[in-house]
Amino acid sequence: MSEKKNNQVSRRQFLNYTLTGVGGFMGAAMVAPMVGMAVDPLLKADGSDDFQYVMDVDEITDEPQRKTFYIDQQDGWYDTEAERTAWIYRDENGDILALSPICTHLGCVVDWETGDHGNEFFCPCHYGRYDQNGVNIPGTPPEGPLHAYEYQIEDGRLYLGRANPREGA
């Protein structure tokens, strides 16, 4: 004799399934925005490869010139125009150098030929010194050379990209 199976769901099972489903849906609704915020920056294109016009190539001299330029920057969902500065000049070989003015010691701003420091970049915060090529002078606080901007030349115009660390003393 065959027994009939009871396919009915009890009240207790129905409530258990319903509450588990609703709780799972509410948990997913709370976690989804957090996951979205964490993953969103990874999915966006990096705009740091954009090059910005700074000056004409024929204006570049052997003496470092401080030039300011602006880049579009996105902080989360807030778009701004950020100011950047570079020391631009030709080295002894005639090659263009575009150096960041940010000291590699603690992030202060370096200046060219200030005070008793001729033909040097000098950081007044902790007396950091760099030679004319932006390489740190041994015995001073900076542990690396000034970062160099990537650059492109198009139609006699200089465009700067991001500043990258360099190998040095």
C-alpha positions as a LaTeX table, in Angstrom:
\begin{tabular}{lrrr}
\hline
Residue & $x$ (\AA) & $y$ (\AA) & $z$ (\AA) \\
\hline
Met1 & 0.00 & 0.00 & 0.00 \\
Ser2 & 1.39 & 3.39 & $-0.90$ \\
Glu3 & 1.35 & 6.28 & 1.46 \\
Lys4 & 0.28 & 9.69 & 0.26 \\
Lys5 & 2.84 & 12.40 & 0.85 \\
Asn6 & 1.65 & 15.50 & 2.51 \\
Asn7 & 2.83 & 18.40 & 0.28 \\
Gln8 & 1.27 & 21.03 & 2.43 \\
Val9 & 3.49 & 23.65 & 4.05 \\
Ser10 & 2.89 & 24.25 & 7.69 \\
Arg11 & 2.29 & 27.72 & 9.06 \\
Arg12 & 5.67 & 27.58 & 10.83 \\
Gln13 & 7.53 & 26.65 & 7.60 \\
Phe14 & 5.71 & 29.37 & 5.64 \\
Leu15 & 6.69 & 32.04 & 8.18 \\
Asn16 & 10.26 & 30.71 & 8.29 \\
Tyr17 & 10.62 & 30.87 & 4.47 \\
Thr18 & 8.98 & 34.30 & 4.26 \\
Leu19 & 11.07 & 35.87 & 7.01 \\
Thr20 & 14.29 & 34.36 & 5.62 \\
Gly21 & 13.51 & 35.73 & 2.15 \\
Val22 & 12.58 & 39.20 & 3.42 \\
Gly23 & 15.65 & 39.31 & 5.72 \\
Gly24 & 17.94 & 38.26 & 2.86 \\
Phe25 & 16.44 & 40.90 & 0.58 \\
Met26 & 16.87 & 43.62 & 3.23 \\
Gly27 & 20.46 & 42.51 & 3.93 \\
Ala28 & 21.30 & 42.61 & 0.22 \\
Ala29 & 19.69 & 46.06 & $-0.06$ \\
Met30 & 21.95 & 47.32 & 2.73 \\
Val31 & 25.18 & 45.75 & 1.41 \\
Ala32 & 24.74 & 46.56 & $-2.30$ \\
Pro33 & 25.43 & 50.33 & $-1.99$ \\
Met34 & 28.57 & 49.67 & 0.05 \\
Val35 & 29.88 & 47.21 & $-2.51$ \\
Gly36 & 28.99 & 49.66 & $-5.28$ \\
Met37 & 30.95 & 52.48 & $-3.63$ \\
Ala38 & 33.97 & 50.21 & $-3.14$ \\
Val39 & 33.97 & 48.87 & $-6.70$ \\
Asp40 & 32.96 & 52.06 & $-8.57$ \\
Pro41 & 36.41 & 53.75 & $-8.61$ \\
Leu42 & 37.94 & 50.56 & $-10.01$ \\
Leu43 & 35.55 & 50.59 & $-12.94$ \\
Lys44 & 36.18 & 54.20 & $-13.90$ \\
Ala45 & 38.86 & 55.13 & $-16.41$ \\
Asp46 & 42.00 & 56.69 & $-14.95$ \\
Gly47 & 42.24 & 60.25 & $-16.30$ \\
Ser48 & 45.85 & 60.63 & $-15.19$ \\
Asp49 & 47.15 & 59.93 & $-18.71$ \\
Asp50 & 45.68 & 63.20 & $-19.92$ \\
Phe51 & 48.29 & 65.72 & $-20.98$ \\
Gln52 & 47.78 & 69.44 & $-20.42$ \\
Tyr53 & 49.29 & 72.30 & $-22.41$ \\
Val54 & 51.86 & 74.24 & $-20.36$ \\
Met55 & 53.98 & 76.35 & $-22.70$ \\
Asp56 & 55.54 & 76.61 & $-26.16$ \\
Val57 & 58.78 & 74.68 & $-26.62$ \\
Asp58 & 60.66 & 77.73 & $-27.93$ \\
Glu59 & 60.06 & 79.47 & $-24.56$ \\
Ile60 & 62.02 & 76.80 & $-22.66$ \\
Thr61 & 65.42 & 78.05 & $-21.46$ \\
Asp62 & 68.43 & 76.62 & $-19.62$ \\
Glu63 & 67.23 & 78.38 & $-16.46$ \\
Pro64 & 64.36 & 76.57 & $-14.62$ \\
Gln65 & 61.04 & 78.35 & $-15.01$ \\
Arg66 & 58.13 & 77.74 & $-12.69$ \\
Lys67 & 54.95 & 77.11 & $-14.68$ \\
Thr68 & 51.45 & 76.53 & $-13.38$ \\
Phe69 & 48.86 & 74.47 & $-15.23$ \\
Tyr70 & 45.48 & 72.96 & $-14.40$ \\
Ile71 & 44.15 & 69.42 & $-14.66$ \\
Asp72 & 40.65 & 68.04 & $-14.35$ \\
Gln73 & 40.39 & 66.00 & $-11.18$ \\
Gln74 & 37.60 & 63.82 & $-9.87$ \\
Asp75 & 37.25 & 63.22 & $-6.14$ \\
Gly76 & 34.51 & 60.64 & $-5.81$ \\
Trp77 & 31.63 & 62.31 & $-7.59$ \\
Tyr78 & 33.01 & 65.85 & $-7.32$ \\
Asp79 & 34.77 & 67.24 & $-10.40$ \\
Thr80 & 37.31 & 70.02 & $-9.84$ \\
Glu81 & 40.13 & 71.76 & $-11.63$ \\
Ala82 & 43.35 & 71.16 & $-9.67$ \\
Glu83 & 46.40 & 73.39 & $-9.92$ \\
Arg84 & 49.77 & 71.79 & $-10.68$ \\
Thr85 & 53.21 & 73.38 & $-10.88$ \\
Ala86 & 56.38 & 72.31 & $-12.67$ \\
Trp87 & 59.96 & 73.53 & $-12.98$ \\
Ile88 & 60.67 & 73.38 & $-16.72$ \\
Tyr89 & 64.05 & 73.85 & $-18.40$ \\
Arg90 & 66.64 & 72.26 & $-20.68$ \\
Asp91 & 69.46 & 70.27 & $-19.09$ \\
Glu92 & 73.12 & 70.39 & $-20.16$ \\
Asn93 & 72.34 & 67.96 & $-23.04$ \\
Gly94 & 69.52 & 70.15 & $-24.32$ \\
Asp95 & 66.84 & 67.67 & $-23.18$ \\
Ile96 & 63.67 & 69.02 & $-21.62$ \\
Leu97 & 63.19 & 68.42 & $-17.90$ \\
Ala98 & 59.88 & 69.08 & $-16.18$ \\
Leu99 & 60.25 & 68.52 & $-12.44$ \\
Ser100 & 57.65 & 68.50 & $-9.71$ \\
Pro101 & 58.29 & 71.15 & $-7.05$ \\
Ile102 & 57.20 & 68.77 & $-4.27$ \\
Cys103 & 60.07 & 67.78 & $-1.98$ \\
Thr104 & 60.46 & 64.02 & $-1.66$ \\
His105 & 61.24 & 64.37 & 2.04 \\
Leu106 & 57.92 & 65.55 & 3.50 \\
Gly107 & 56.07 & 67.21 & 0.63 \\
Cys108 & 57.04 & 70.87 & 1.04 \\
Val109 & 57.52 & 73.05 & $-2.04$ \\
Val110 & 61.05 & 73.56 & $-3.37$ \\
Asp111 & 62.30 & 76.74 & $-4.98$ \\
Trp112 & 65.15 & 77.51 & $-7.39$ \\
Glu113 & 68.24 & 79.46 & $-6.26$ \\
Thr114 & 66.93 & 80.78 & $-2.97$ \\
Gly115 & 69.17 & 82.34 & $-0.36$ \\
Asp116 & 72.74 & 80.99 & $-0.42$ \\
His117 & 71.87 & 78.07 & $-2.69$ \\
Gly118 & 72.87 & 79.00 & $-6.25$ \\
Asn119 & 72.22 & 76.49 & $-9.05$ \\
Glu120 & 70.19 & 74.32 & $-6.69$ \\
Phe121 & 66.63 & 73.54 & $-5.78$ \\
Phe122 & 66.10 & 74.25 & $-2.09$ \\
Cys123 & 63.38 & 73.16 & 0.33 \\
Pro124 & 63.12 & 75.69 & 3.18 \\
Cys125 & 61.13 & 73.40 & 5.50 \\
His126 & 63.95 & 71.02 & 6.44 \\
Tyr127 & 66.84 & 72.39 & 4.36 \\
Gly128 & 66.55 & 69.81 & 1.62 \\
Arg129 & 68.75 & 70.44 & $-1.41$ \\
Tyr130 & 68.72 & 69.14 & $-4.97$ \\
Asp131 & 71.23 & 69.76 & $-7.75$ \\
Gln132 & 70.29 & 71.42 & $-11.04$ \\
Asn133 & 68.96 & 68.09 & $-12.40$ \\
Gly134 & 66.67 & 67.63 & $-9.40$ \\
Val135 & 68.80 & 64.89 & $-7.82$ \\
Asn136 & 68.98 & 65.05 & $-4.04$ \\
Ile137 & 72.32 & 66.09 & $-2.58$ \\
Pro138 & 73.73 & 63.46 & $-0.16$ \\
Gly139 & 73.66 & 64.50 & 3.48 \\
Thr140 & 70.40 & 66.44 & 3.13 \\
Pro141 & 66.96 & 65.16 & 4.25 \\
Pro142 & 65.45 & 64.13 & 0.86 \\
Glu143 & 66.00 & 60.45 & 0.11 \\
Gly144 & 65.22 & 60.64 & $-3.60$ \\
Pro145 & 65.26 & 63.03 & $-6.55$ \\
Leu146 & 62.38 & 65.31 & $-7.50$ \\
His147 & 59.70 & 63.54 & $-9.52$ \\
Ala148 & 59.67 & 64.19 & $-13.26$ \\
Tyr149 & 56.55 & 64.89 & $-15.30$ \\
Glu150 & 55.81 & 62.82 & $-18.37$ \\
Tyr151 & 55.68 & 65.13 & $-21.36$ \\
Gln152 & 54.73 & 65.24 & $-25.01$ \\
Ile153 & 55.58 & 67.76 & $-27.68$ \\
Glu154 & 53.01 & 68.43 & $-30.39$ \\
Asp155 & 53.20 & 71.27 & $-32.91$ \\
Gly156 & 55.89 & 73.06 & $-30.90$ \\
Arg157 & 53.82 & 72.95 & $-27.70$ \\
Leu158 & 54.76 & 71.22 & $-24.44$ \\
Tyr159 & 52.12 & 69.06 & $-22.73$ \\
Leu160 & 52.63 & 67.58 & $-19.26$ \\
Gly161 & 51.09 & 64.42 & $-17.83$ \\
Arg162 & 51.65 & 62.82 & $-14.44$ \\
Ala163 & 54.73 & 63.19 & $-12.23$ \\
Asn164 & 56.61 & 59.93 & $-11.71$ \\
Pro165 & 59.42 & 59.02 & $-9.28$ \\
Arg166 & 62.95 & 58.85 & $-10.70$ \\
Glu167 & 65.99 & 56.81 & $-9.81$ \\
Gly168 & 68.78 & 58.81 & $-8.22$ \\
Ala169 & 71.17 & 59.26 & $-5.33$ \\
\hline
\end{tabular}
